[in-house]
Amino acid sequence: MVSSTSVAGCSLHLNALPNQCTDLSLYMPGDSTQGGGGTLRVLVRWADSIGGVPQGGLANHAATRTLGGSFSRVEHNPVILSEAPPSGSFLTNRASGSSFAGHGAPGGLLNHAAIPSSSSGVPGGLVNYVSPRLSSSHGLSNEASDGLSAPPAESFGLANSAAGAGSFGRSGTSGLANMAEAGDDGTRQNALPRAQELLSDLEDSSLEPGSELHRQKVQQVLENLRCMGRTVLQSDDGQAAMLSCSGHIEAIFERSLASGNERERQAALWLAGRLPDSDKENSLQETLRHQWDASKMDEAYDKAEALLVEAGQSTEGLEGFMYSLELAEFHANQAHQDNRPRSESLLEQLKPSLGDRLHILLRAGALGDLETALLIIGNARIHSLGLRDVQQALERLRSLELLRNALLPVPGQVGFPELKTRATRNAVMNMQAALSDDPDGEAADALRVTMYEGLFLPCFTHSDESAQAVINAAFKLHLPEAEVWSVAERVFESSVAQRQSELCTFIPEFCQSLSQPIPAWMLDRLRALYRLPENWDVASMAKSGARKLLAKTPVQDPRLLALFDNLLKTTAQPHIRTRDRRGSAPKAFAAVRAVQVMNATNWQTYLQRRDEIANECRTLNVGHDPLHWQQNWNGEVASMFIKDAMRAHVTEPLLSEANEMWLLHGTSPAAAEGITTEDFDMTRANPMGLFGGGVYFGESISKADEYVEGALEGGQELFPLLLCRVCLGNVYYCDSRTPDKDGLLDRCLRKQWHSVLGDRLKTSGTFREFIVYDNFQAFPAYIIYYTRQY
């Protein structure tokens, strides 16, 4: 191709010529005296680019101003075309001033067309005369216009633009107009003939489909097809060119499928996408893609079939099989083919061997390998392979494993840490999922075994917090309450005494937190453990909200309330006044209401101490009958007249061997609540008292009333009086006006005596007082609220 720096002549773009060197004769314009300017050998070669490179035609360089005398002679050497275009065989560049065909004007380019010169007076084609008339135009005269109304269609890109005044209507245009140049709408007038010429070459040549040169020619055809106007493209010739080009692209694609050349396949798809209207449905590109997907589908199915035996024997084989099957299904979907029969056939062949292997893993407890296999298979395949039972078994075993790890106490664990709490929530959630799909009840059965036989005992033994965690988990997993508490009872019975005592506190509190009734066995166990009276309401005691079994219930029996009123009236001695009395002494007292106190802990410790004292009294042969009291301790206890009547209301009778008595203790409302909830607080005992630091009781309401404080209730002032069971045991009788406090304390705490009877009735004519120095020797059974009468 001649460089753009040529001093004269033309640049010729031809794509229908083979690679070869060609001689081009040059004649200097306006020089008729010189023999010639020389001969230029040019290389005519294929253009590499498809788009943007001129597809043919002549560029007129005769108008170049720098025509010069670098040539020494002029000779006529035509360019011989090895593949002559239909419109002519020779091109001659005449730049001499010699006349031609009767024209005296100096020349430029002469197109020797195929019209024989003998048929007319002038040779056919186009002659470029560099005429003095057109000193700056260097135009062309169409010598073939005689008898031709228009240039032939197969003129291959040459038009005379200088043949009339109209040719100068195009801005800056002179000489030849290139018909291969794209118009404003992107179309070219020579696109169809050029495409037909290229297709003819493809049909006639021995180029192998898919070769580099073959693809280049197909690419050139495509670019010409894309430069046709829609009318030309939809014509018979245009459609024929489209069909022929599509056939060449399909040939490239089929060759790529046969060779497995991915690069070649991609090139074919790209070429198909360059076809006009390739974005429409059922385009060649889409068809080829479907063909490729169908080919890849078959390839993947063949690979899956080859892996059938290995898939039933190893995880690696199963993974390869499932991958190939999924790949085949993907390509089948892309190719719009129904692949289900083939997939189902392969899975049916795999089913027996795979099922046997997974059941072996399940029985061996190889949960990791089993889980990996099921993950490879995927949920969508598990049902079709008949492996749902294996999946359920795995979910069940994994959930139970999580539950065990979350709930079982570990060495050094204190309580139930937050991390284990979160792990338990997760384990319970997983177990609930396993239970939700448990038609045969296998998950529920396995859960019962794990919870009842593997977790309850270690959790109950460890701590209240662990016991609470395991019971909560059981309830959240909807295990029946009766079953849960039945297992808890069995675990309770196997626990050591200390742990049983702790559980007797924990279980009632736990039930209260859940707003659940305490199981009957626990109520019985509590009653037995604390030796509670039969008429005590243990269920009410368990609902107290305190960390103990406690209840304070209003006395509803009018007979018992009348008995209390009689107690106050009978033991009143308004005529006796001591220095402890503040204000005037009431003349009478009236019971308004009463509360029964049921404090399991205090009752338990009281009974234990009472039993000890009773045994000691038997050993010491301590007197306890009324006669002994008359003869040794200045008479029977005045408040004991209610003993027989109280038997109808108290199921645990007084133990006379321990000198157990009904005695009175006056106090404030707040102190009455505190004593009955906790116990007598020995830290509050006054060591400066007449008989030392102990708990003082009386047999007369008048004496007890000296220490009470009232509170308004319903418009009247009520005073609290504690009616207590007091175990006096071996009584030390003190009738000294100046008792030895330390000596009395020493006798009762370190020697054989258990209490002191301070007989101020004998020494001062006032009241007898009963003092114990161990709070376990007294149990406040009732609070009697009364009024004073003056």
C-alpha positions in Angstrom: 0.0 0.0 0.0 1.4 3.4 -1.0 2.2 5.6 1.9 0.3 8.8 2.4 3.6 10.7 1.8 3.6 9.7 -1.9 4.6 12.5 -4.2 2.0 11.6 -6.7 -0.3 8.9 -7.9 -2.9 7.0 -5.8 -3.5 4.7 -2.9 -5.3 1.5 -4.0 -7.2 -0.5 -1.4 -8.1 -3.9 -2.8 -9.2 -6.9 -0.7 -9.7 -9.4 -3.4 -6.1 -9.8 -4.3 -3.6 -12.3 -2.9 -0.4 -11.1 -1.3 2.0 -10.2 -4.1 4.1 -7.4 -5.3 2.9 -5.4 -8.4 4.5 -2.9 -10.6 2.8 0.5 -11.0 3.9 2.9 -13.7 3.9 6.6 -12.9 3.8 9.5 -15.4 4.7 13.0 -14.4 1.9 15.5 -15.2 2.6 18.2 -17.7 6.0 16.7 -18.7 5.8 15.5 -22.4 9.5 15.9 -23.1 10.8 13.5 -20.5 10.9 9.8 -21.1 9.2 9.1 -17.8 9.5 9.5 -14.0 10.3 5.9 -13.2 8.6 2.8 -12.0 7.2 2.2 -8.4 6.7 -1.3 -7.1 3.9 -1.4 -4.5 2.8 -4.3 -2.2 -0.9 -5.1 -2.4 -2.0 -7.0 0.7 -5.1 -7.8 2.7 -6.3 -5.2 5.2 -6.2 -6.6 8.8 -9.0 -4.7 10.2 -12.7 -5.4 9.4 -14.3 -2.2 10.5 -13.2 1.2 9.3 -10.8 0.1 6.5 -12.0 1.0 3.0 -13.3 -2.1 1.3 -12.2 -1.0 -2.2 -12.1 1.9 -4.6 -9.5 4.5 -5.6 -8.2 7.5 -3.8 -7.2 10.1 -6.3 -3.8 11.6 -5.4 -3.4 13.3 -8.8 -4.4 16.6 -7.1 -1.3 16.6 -5.0 0.6 19.8 -5.3 4.0 18.3 -4.8 4.3 16.7 -8.2 8.0 16.8 -8.9 10.8 15.8 -11.1 12.3 13.1 -9.1 11.6 10.7 -11.9 14.1 10.6 -14.8 11.9 9.0 -17.5 8.3 8.1 -18.3 7.2 4.7 -19.4 3.8 3.0 -19.5 3.7 0.0 -17.2 0.2 -1.1 -16.4 -0.7 -2.8 -13.2 -1.7 -6.4 -14.0 -4.4 -7.7 -11.7 -4.2 -11.4 -10.9 -7.9 -11.4 -9.8 -9.5 -8.8 -12.1 -12.6 -7.1 -10.8 -15.6 -7.3 -13.0 -15.5 -3.6 -14.0 -12.0 -3.7 -15.6 -8.6 -5.2 -15.9 -6.2 -2.4 -16.2 -5.4 0.8 -14.4 -3.0 3.3 -15.8 -1.9 6.5 -14.2 -1.2 9.0 -16.9 0.5 12.2 -15.8 1.9 13.2 -19.2 0.7 16.0 -21.4 0.2 13.6 -24.4 -3.2 13.7 -25.8 -5.4 10.6 -25.7 -8.5 9.7 -27.8 -8.5 13.2 -29.3 -8.2 15.0 -26.0 -5.4 17.5 -25.8 -5.7 18.0 -22.1 -2.9 16.6 -19.9 -4.0 13.5 -18.0 -4.2 12.0 -14.6 -5.9 8.6 -14.0 -7.3 6.6 -16.8 -9.6 3.6 -16.0 -9.4 1.1 -18.8 -12.8 -0.7 -18.4 -13.8 -3.9 -19.9 -15.5 -2.1 -22.8 -13.4 -2.9 -26.0 -11.8 0.2 -27.5 -12.9 -1.0 -30.9 -16.5 -0.5 -30.1 -16.2 3.2 -29.8 -13.8 5.9 -30.6 -12.5 6.2 -27.1 -11.5 3.7 -24.5 -14.1 3.1 -21.8 -13.9 4.0 -18.1 -12.7 7.1 -16.4 -9.8 9.5 -17.4 -8.4 12.1 -15.1 -7.3 15.1 -17.1 -5.3 17.6 -15.3 -6.7 20.4 -17.4 -5.5 24.0 -17.5 -9.2 24.8 -17.1 -9.3 22.9 -13.8 -5.9 24.1 -12.5 -6.9 23.4 -8.9 -9.6 20.7 -9.3 -7.6 17.9 -11.0 -11.0 16.4 -11.8 -12.0 13.3 -13.8 -13.9 13.1 -17.0 -16.1 10.1 -17.4 -15.2 8.7 -20.8 -17.7 5.8 -20.3 -20.7 8.1 -20.1 -21.4 7.9 -23.8 -24.4 5.7 -24.1 -24.5 5.0 -20.3 -27.0 6.9 -18.3 -25.3 6.0 -15.1 -22.2 4.1 -14.0 -22.8 0.4 -13.8 -23.7 -1.1 -10.3 -20.5 -3.1 -10.3 -18.2 -0.1 -10.6 -16.6 -1.1 -7.3 -16.5 2.2 -5.6 -15.6 4.7 -8.3 -17.9 7.6 -9.3 -17.1 10.7 -11.2 -17.5 13.7 -8.9 -15.9 16.2 -11.2 -18.1 15.6 -14.3 -20.3 18.6 -13.8 -21.0 21.7 -11.8 -23.0 19.6 -9.3 -19.9 17.7 -8.3 -18.6 20.8 -6.6 -21.7 20.9 -4.5 -20.0 18.6 -2.0 -17.7 20.6 0.2 -14.1 20.2 -0.8 -14.8 17.4 -3.2 -13.1 16.9 -6.6 -12.1 13.8 -8.5 -13.4 10.4 -7.5 -16.2 9.7 -4.9 -15.5 6.5 -3.0 -18.6 4.3 -3.1 -17.1 2.2 -0.3 -17.4 5.1 2.1 -20.2 4.9 4.7 -23.0 7.3 4.5 -24.5 9.4 7.3 -26.7 6.4 8.3 -23.8 4.0 8.4 -24.7 2.1 5.2 -22.5 1.6 2.1 -23.8 1.2 -1.4 -21.2 -1.5 -2.2 -21.8 -3.5 1.0 -23.9 -6.3 -0.7 -21.7 -6.8 -3.8 -18.6 -6.8 -1.5 -20.3 -9.4 0.8 -21.2 -11.5 -2.2 -17.7 -11.4 -3.5 -16.3 -12.4 -0.1 -18.8 -15.2 0.2 -17.9 -16.4 -3.3 -14.3 -16.5 -2.2 -15.2 -18.6 0.9 -17.2 -21.0 -1.2 -14.5 -21.4 -3.8 -11.5 -21.5 -1.6 -10.1 -24.4 0.3 -9.9 -22.5 3.6 -10.6 -24.7 6.6 -13.5 -23.6 8.7 -12.2 -22.0 11.9 -8.8 -21.2 10.5 -7.5 -17.6 11.0 -8.0 -16.6 7.4 -11.4 -18.2 7.3 -12.6 -16.3 10.3 -11.2 -13.1 8.9 -13.2 -13.4 5.7 -16.3 -14.3 7.7 -15.7 -11.3 9.8 -15.4 -9.1 6.7 -18.7 -10.5 5.4 -20.4 -9.7 8.7 -19.2 -6.1 8.6 -20.6 -5.7 5.1 -23.9 -7.2 6.2 -24.1 -4.7 9.0 -23.4 -1.9 6.6 -26.3 -2.8 4.3 -29.5 -0.8 4.5 -32.5 -2.6 5.9 -34.1 -2.7 2.4 -31.0 -4.3 0.9 -30.7 -6.7 3.8 -34.2 -7.9 3.5 -34.0 -8.5 -0.2 -33.5 -12.0 -1.6 -29.8 -11.3 -2.2 -29.4 -9.9 1.2 -31.1 -12.8 2.9 -29.1 -15.3 0.8 -25.9 -13.6 2.0 -27.1 -13.8 5.6 -27.9 -17.5 5.3 -24.6 -18.2 3.6 -22.7 -16.3 6.3 -24.6 -18.1 9.1 -23.6 -21.4 7.5 -20.0 -20.5 7.7 -20.3 -19.5 11.4 -22.1 -22.8 12.2 -19.2 -24.6 10.5 -16.8 -22.9 12.8 -18.9 -23.7 15.8 -19.3 -27.4 15.0 -15.6 -27.7 14.4 -15.0 -26.1 17.9 -17.4 -28.7 19.5 -15.6 -31.5 17.8 -12.2 -30.3 18.9 -13.2 -29.0 22.3 -11.5 -25.7 21.5 -13.1 -23.2 23.9 -11.4 -20.2 22.2 -12.8 -21.2 18.9 -16.3 -21.7 20.3 -16.2 -18.3 21.9 -15.1 -16.8 18.5 -18.0 -18.5 16.8 -20.5 -17.2 19.3 -19.0 -13.7 18.9 -19.3 -13.9 15.2 -23.0 -15.1 15.5 -23.6 -12.1 17.7 -22.3 -9.8 14.9 -25.1 -10.9 12.6 -27.7 -8.2 12.0 -30.8 -8.7 14.3 -28.8 -11.1 16.5 -30.5 -9.7 19.6 -33.9 -11.2 18.5 -35.3 -14.5 19.8 -34.2 -17.6 18.0 -31.1 -15.9 16.8 -28.2 -17.9 15.5 -26.1 -17.0 18.6 -28.9 -18.3 20.9 -29.2 -21.5 18.8 -25.5 -22.1 19.0 -25.5 -21.5 22.7 -28.2 -24.1 23.2 -26.2 -26.5 21.1 -23.2 -25.9 23.3 -25.2 -26.4 26.5 -26.7 -29.6 25.1 -23.2 -30.8 24.4 -21.9 -29.9 27.8 -25.0 -31.6 29.4 -24.2 -34.8 27.6 -20.6 -34.6 28.7 -21.6 -34.0 32.3 -24.1 -36.9 32.3 -21.5 -39.2 30.9 -19.1 -38.3 33.6 -21.7 -38.8 36.3 -22.5 -42.2 35.0 -18.9 -43.1 35.0 -18.7 -42.2 38.8 -21.8 -44.2 39.8 -19.8 -47.0 41.5 -17.4 -44.7 43.2 -20.2 -42.4 44.4 -21.7 -45.3 46.5 -18.3 -46.1 48.1 -16.6 -42.9 49.0 -17.2 -39.3 49.8 -14.9 -38.1 47.0 -16.8 -40.2 44.5 -20.1 -38.9 45.7 -18.9 -35.3 45.5 -17.8 -35.8 41.9 -21.0 -37.5 41.0 -23.2 -34.8 42.4 -21.1 -32.0 40.9 -21.4 -33.6 37.5 -25.2 -34.2 37.9 -25.7 -30.6 38.9 -23.6 -29.3 36.0 -25.6 -31.4 33.6 -28.9 -30.0 35.0 -27.5 -26.5 34.7 -26.7 -26.9 31.0 -30.0 -28.7 30.4 -31.8 -25.8 31.8 -29.8 -23.4 29.6 -30.5 -25.6 26.6 -34.2 -25.8 27.4 -34.2 -29.5 27.6 -36.1 -31.9 29.9 -33.4 -33.7 31.8 -35.4 -35.2 34.6 -35.7 -38.8 33.2 -31.9 -39.1 32.8 -31.2 -37.6 36.3 -33.8 -39.8 38.0 -32.4 -42.8 36.3 -28.9 -42.1 37.6 -30.1 -41.4 41.1 -32.2 -44.6 41.1 -29.0 -46.6 40.2 -27.1 -44.8 43.0 -29.8 -45.3 45.6 -29.0 -48.9 46.9 -25.3 -48.6 47.4 -25.4 -45.0 48.8 -28.2 -46.0 51.2 -26.2 -48.9 52.5 -23.1 -46.9 53.1 -24.9 -44.1 55.0 -26.7 -46.5 57.2 -23.3 -48.1 58.1 -22.0 -44.6 59.0 -25.0 -44.0 61.1 -24.7 -47.2 63.1 -21.0 -46.6 63.6 -21.7 -43.1 65.0 -19.5 -41.5 62.3 -21.7 -38.4 62.4 -19.0 -36.1 60.8 -18.7 -38.3 57.7 -22.5 -38.8 57.6 -23.1 -35.1 57.8 -20.6 -34.4 55.0 -22.3 -36.9 52.7 -25.8 -35.4 53.3 -24.4 -31.9 52.7 -23.0 -33.1 49.4 -26.3 -34.7 48.4 -28.4 -31.7 49.4 -31.9 -31.5 50.7 -33.4 -31.6 47.1 -31.9 -35.1 46.6 -32.4 -36.6 50.0 -36.1 -37.5 49.5 -35.5 -38.9 45.9 -32.7 -41.1 47.3 -34.8 -42.4 50.1 -32.5 -41.0 52.8 -34.9 -38.9 54.8 -34.7 -41.4 57.7 -30.9 -41.0 57.7 -31.2 -37.2 57.7 -33.7 -37.3 60.6 -31.5 -39.6 62.6 -28.5 -37.3 62.1 -30.5 -34.3 63.1 -31.7 -36.1 66.2 -28.2 -37.3 67.2 -26.6 -33.8 66.5 -29.3 -32.1 68.6 -28.9 -34.5 71.5 -25.2 -34.0 71.3 -25.6 -30.3 71.5 -28.0 -30.7 74.4 -25.6 -32.9 76.4 -22.7 -30.5 75.8 -24.7 -27.5 76.9 -26.3 -28.9 80.1 -23.6 -31.3 81.5 -21.6 -29.5 84.3 -17.9 -29.4 83.6 -15.1 -29.6 86.2 -14.7 -26.4 88.1 -18.1 -25.0 87.0 -19.8 -22.7 89.4 -23.6 -22.4 89.0 -24.7 -22.2 85.3 -22.6 -19.6 83.4 -24.0 -17.4 80.7 -22.1 -19.1 77.9 -23.8 -22.4 78.8 -27.1 -20.6 79.0 -26.7 -19.4 75.4 -25.5 -22.9 74.3 -28.6 -24.4 75.9 -30.9 -22.1 74.0 -29.2 -23.1 70.7 -29.4 -26.8 71.6 -33.1 -26.5 72.6 -33.8 -24.8 69.3 -32.1 -27.5 67.3 -33.9 -30.2 69.2 -37.3 -28.5 68.7 -36.6 -28.6 64.9 -35.8 -32.4 65.2 -39.0 -33.0 67.1 -41.1 -31.0 64.6 -40.5 -33.7 62.0 -40.7 -36.9 64.0 -43.6 -38.9 62.8 -42.3 -42.1 64.4 -41.6 -40.5 67.8 -37.9 -41.6 67.6 -36.6 -38.2 68.4 -38.9 -37.9 71.4 -37.9 -41.3 72.7 -34.2 -40.5 72.3 -34.7 -37.1 74.1 -36.3 -38.8 77.1 -33.4 -41.2 77.4 -30.8 -38.4 77.1 -32.6 -36.1 79.6 -33.9 -38.6 82.2 -31.0 -41.0 82.2 -28.0 -38.8 81.3 -28.6 -35.3 82.4 -31.0 -35.0 85.4 -28.8 -36.7 88.0 -25.6 -34.8 87.3 -27.4 -31.5 87.0 -29.4 -32.0 90.2 -26.3 -33.1 92.0 -24.2 -30.1 90.8 -26.3 -27.1 91.8 -29.7 -25.4 91.9 -28.8 -23.5 88.8 -27.9 -26.6 86.8 -31.1 -28.3 88.1 -33.1 -25.3 87.0 -31.5 -25.4 83.5 -32.2 -29.0 82.9 -35.9 -28.7 84.1 -36.4 -25.6 82.0 -35.0 -27.4 78.9 -37.3 -30.3 79.5 -40.3 -28.1 79.7 -39.3 -26.1 76.6 -39.0 -29.4 74.7 -42.6 -30.2 75.8 -41.7 -33.2 77.9 -44.7 -34.0 80.1 -44.7 -32.3 83.5 -45.6 -35.5 85.3 -42.7 -37.3 83.7 -40.2 -34.5 84.5 -41.2 -34.3 88.2 -41.3 -38.1 88.5 -37.7 -38.2 87.3 -36.8 -35.3 89.6 -38.3 -37.3 92.5 -36.1 -40.3 91.7 -33.1 -38.1 91.5 -34.0 -36.4 94.8 -34.3 -39.7 96.6 -30.8 -40.7 95.4 -29.2 -37.4 96.6 -27.4 -37.0 99.9 -29.3 -35.5 102.9 -27.6 -32.1 102.5 -28.5 -31.8 98.9 -32.1 -33.0 99.6 -32.5 -30.2 102.1 -31.3 -27.7 99.4 -33.6 -29.1 96.8 -36.5 -28.8 99.2 -35.9 -25.1 99.1 -35.1 -24.8 95.4 -37.9 -26.9 93.9 -40.8 -25.0 95.6 -39.2 -21.7 94.6 -38.7 -22.9 91.1 -42.3 -24.0 90.8 -43.4 -20.6 92.1 -41.3 -18.8 89.5 -43.0 -20.8 86.8 -46.5 -20.4 88.4 -46.7 -24.1 88.6 -48.0 -26.2 91.4 -45.5 -28.0 93.5 -45.5 -31.7 92.7 -47.4 -33.8 95.2 -44.3 -35.9 96.0 -42.4 -32.7 97.0 -45.2 -31.6 99.2 -45.1 -34.9 101.0 -41.4 -34.9 101.1 -41.4 -31.4 102.6 -43.9 -32.4 105.2 -41.9 -35.4 106.1 -38.5 -33.6 105.9 -39.7 -30.7 108.2 -42.1 -32.9 110.2 -44.8 -30.5 109.5 -48.2 -30.9 111.2 -50.9 -32.5 109.1 -53.1 -29.4 109.2 -50.4 -27.2 107.7 -51.0 -26.1 104.1 -47.6 -27.0 102.5 -48.6 -25.7 99.1 -49.4 -22.3 100.5 -46.2 -22.3 102.5 -44.3 -22.9 99.2 -45.8 -19.8 97.6 -44.4 -17.4 100.2 -41.8 -16.0 97.8 -39.1 -16.2 100.5 -36.4 -18.8 100.4 -38.2 -20.9 102.9 -41.5 -22.7 103.4 -43.6 -20.1 105.2 -47.2 -19.2 105.4 -49.3 -16.9 107.7 -52.9 -17.6 107.3 -55.8 -15.8 109.1 -57.7 -17.9 111.6 -61.1 -18.5 110.2 -62.4 -20.9 112.9 -64.6 -18.8 115.3 -64.1 -21.5 118.0 -60.3 -21.0 118.0 -60.7 -17.2 118.0 -63.1 -17.5 121.0 -60.6 -19.7 122.8 -57.9 -17.0 122.3 -60.3 -14.4 123.7 -61.0 -16.6 126.7 -57.2 -16.9 127.2 -56.8 -13.2 127.4 -59.7 -12.7 129.8 -58.8 -15.6 132.0 -55.1 -14.7 132.4 -55.7 -11.0 132.9 -54.6 -9.6 136.3 -55.3 -5.9 136.1 -54.7 -5.4 139.8 -51.0 -6.3 139.5 -48.7 -3.6 138.4 -44.9 -3.8 137.9 -42.3 -1.2 137.3 -42.2 -2.3 133.6 -45.8 -1.0 133.1 -46.0 2.3 131.2 -49.3 4.1 131.8 -52.4 2.8 133.4 -53.1 -1.0 133.4 -55.9 -2.2 131.2 -58.8 -3.9 133.1 -59.6 -6.3 130.3 -58.5 -7.5 126.8 -60.4 -8.7 123.8 -59.1 -10.8 120.9 -60.1 -9.3 117.5 -58.3 -11.5 115.0 -55.5 -14.1 114.9 -53.0 -15.4 112.4 -51.6 -19.0 112.3 -47.8 -19.1 111.6 -46.5 -22.0 109.5 -42.7 -21.7 109.3 -41.2 -24.9 108.2 -37.6 -24.1 109.0 -38.3 -22.8 112.5 -40.6 -25.7 113.2 -38.0 -28.2 112.1 -35.3 -26.7 114.4 -37.7 -26.4 117.2 -38.7 -30.1 117.0 -35.1 -31.2 116.8 -34.3 -29.2 120.0 -37.5 -30.4 121.7 -36.5 -34.1 121.0 -33.0 -33.5 122.4 -34.5 -31.9 125.6 -37.0 -34.7 126.0 -34.3 -37.3 125.8 -32.2 -35.4 128.4 -35.2 -35.0 130.7 -35.8 -38.8 130.5 -32.2 -39.3 131.4 -32.5 -36.9 134.3 -35.9 -38.2 135.3 -37.3 -34.6 135.3 -40.7 -34.2 136.7 -43.4 -32.8 134.4 -46.8 -33.7 135.8 -49.2 -31.2 137.5 -48.3 -32.5 140.9 -44.6 -31.9 140.4 -45.4 -28.3 139.3 -47.5 -27.8 142.3 -45.0 -29.1 144.7 -41.7 -27.7 143.2 -42.5 -24.8 141.0 -45.3 -23.0 142.8 -48.2 -24.3 140.7 -49.2 -25.2 137.2 -48.8 -22.7 134.3 -51.9 -20.5 134.2 -52.0 -20.3 130.3 -52.0 -24.1 130.0 -55.7 -24.3 130.6 -56.2 -24.1 126.8 -54.1 -27.3 126.3 -57.0 -29.7 125.9 -59.0 -27.3 123.7 -56.1 -26.7 121.4 -55.9 -30.3 120.5 -58.8 -29.8 118.2 -56.8 -27.2 116.2 -53.2 -28.5 116.5 -52.4 -31.9 115.2 -49.0 -32.0 116.9 -49.7 -32.3 120.6 -47.5 -30.8 123.3 -44.8 -33.1 124.6 -45.2 -33.1 128.4 -42.0 -35.1 128.9 -40.1 -32.0 127.7 -42.3 -29.7 129.8 -43.6 -28.1 126.5 -46.0 -25.2 127.4 -48.3 -22.6 125.8 -46.8 -19.3 126.9 -47.3 -15.6 125.9 -44.8 -13.1 124.5 -45.7 -9.4 124.0 -44.0 -7.4 121.3 -44.5 -4.7 118.6 -46.2 -5.3 115.3 -42.9 -5.1 113.4 -41.2 -7.4 115.8 -44.1 -9.9 115.6 -43.7 -10.1 111.8 -40.0 -10.5 112.1 -40.0 -13.1 114.7 -42.6 -15.2 112.9 -40.8 -14.9 109.6 -37.3 -15.5 110.8 -37.0 -16.4 114.5 -36.4 -14.9 117.9 -33.3 -12.8 117.5 -31.0 -13.5 120.4 -28.8 -10.5 119.5 -31.7 -8.4 120.8 -31.9 -10.2 124.1 -31.2 -7.7 126.9 -28.3 -8.9 129.1 -29.4 -6.3 131.7 -32.7 -8.1 132.2 -33.5 -9.4 135.6 -32.7 -12.9 134.6 -30.0 -12.1 132.0 -30.0 -12.1 128.2 -32.7 -14.6 127.2 -36.2 -14.8 125.7 -38.9 -14.0 128.3 -42.4 -15.5 128.3 -45.4 -15.1 130.6 -48.5 -17.0 131.6 -50.6 -13.9 132.0 -51.7 -11.4 129.4 -51.2 -8.6 131.9 -47.5 -9.4 132.1 -47.1 -9.7 128.4 -49.1 -6.6 127.7 -46.4 -4.5 129.5 -44.1 -5.0 126.5 -46.5 -4.6 123.5 -46.8 -1.7 121.1 -50.1 -1.0 119.3 -50.9 0.0 115.7 -54.1 1.5 114.3 -56.1 -0.9 112.1 -59.6 -0.1 110.9 -59.9 2.8 113.3 -58.9 1.0 116.4 -55.6 0.3 118.0 -54.6 -3.4 118.0 -51.8 -5.0 119.9 -49.9 -8.2 118.9 -49.4 -11.1 121.2 -47.4 -14.2 120.3 -48.9 -17.5 121.5 -45.8 -19.7 121.6 -44.9 -23.3 122.2 -42.0 -23.2 124.6 -39.9 -26.3 125.5 -38.9 -25.6 129.2 -37.3 -29.0 129.8 -35.5 -29.2 133.1 -36.6 -26.0 134.8 -34.3 -24.2 137.2 -36.5 -22.6 139.8 -35.3 -19.2 140.9 -37.0 -17.4 143.8 -34.2 -15.0 144.6 -34.9 -11.3 144.8 -31.5 -10.7 143.2 -30.9 -13.4 140.7 -27.3 -14.3 139.6 -27.7 -13.6 135.9 -24.4 -15.1 134.8 -25.0 -18.1 137.0 -28.5 -18.7 135.5 -27.1 -18.4 131.9 -24.3 -20.8 132.8 -26.7 -23.4 134.2 -28.9 -23.4 131.2 -26.2 -23.3 128.5 -23.5 -25.5 130.1 -25.3 -27.6 132.7 -28.3 -29.8 132.9 -31.0 -27.1 133.0 -32.8 -25.9 130.0 -34.8 -22.9 131.3 -35.4 -20.6 134.3 -38.6 -20.0 136.1 -38.3 -16.6 137.8 -40.9 -16.6 140.6 -41.6 -12.9 141.1 -45.1 -13.9 142.3 -43.4 -15.5 145.4 -40.8 -12.8 145.9 -42.8 -9.7 144.9 -46.4 -10.7 144.5 -46.4 -9.9 140.8 -45.9 -12.5 138.0 -43.9 -15.7 137.3 -41.6 -15.4 134.2 -40.2 -18.2 132.0 -36.8 -17.6 130.4 -35.0 -19.7 127.7 -31.5 -18.8 126.4 -31.8 -20.8 123.2 -34.2 -19.5 120.5 -34.7 -23.0 119.2 -36.6 -23.8 122.3 -39.6 -21.5 121.3 -41.9 -21.6 118.3 -44.4 -18.7 117.8 -47.5 -20.6 116.6 -50.1 -17.7 116.5 -50.2 -13.9 116.5 -53.3 -12.7 118.4 -54.3 -9.1 117.8 -56.3 -7.7 120.7 -57.7 -4.5 122.1 -57.3 -3.0 125.6 -60.2 -2.1 127.8 -59.7 0.4 130.6 
